[in-house]
């Protein structure tokens, strides 16, 4: 698979809260593998939180404090999932008929 030359958005932020990027031609480098593992953990954590949310929201007597905590967890999980999707979408290979510079990063069109 040929990757485009985009910088990779990493699944963590720097100490100042700004995004971190990786410039590498090697998708199997130590830092790339570390990022892949972090993304998998973030997505797994999001899945577990979603399962908890479905259970808690089904409870008509759910405690408001638990619901607020859940909302915070869901917000963080959604932030992580969007970051992973953005990073992975930017690394998709461009179709042969589209040069990357024509329309920005190569990301698939949304399904209809």
C-alpha positions, 0 to 999 in steps of 0.5 A: 500500500502506498501512503500519501506524504501527509504528516500522521496525526498522533493519538495524543496531544503535546504538553500544551494540548496541541496536536502531535504529528509524525513525519515518517516514510516507515509505517512500521517504525517504533513511534508508528507502532506505538501510535497504532497501539494507542489508537487501538486502546482508545477505540477499545476504551470507547467501545467499553464506555458505549456498552456502559452508556447503553446499560446506564441509559436503560436504567430509568433510576440512573443517578444524575451524577453517574450520568454526568460522569458518563457524559464526560467519558463519552465526550473524551471517547468521541474526541479520541475516535474522531482523532483516530478517524482523522489520522487514518483517513489522511493516510488512505492512499489516493485513488489513481485518478485523483492527485492529492493536491487536487482536493486536499487529503485523500479521504473517501466520500461519505456513504450515501 
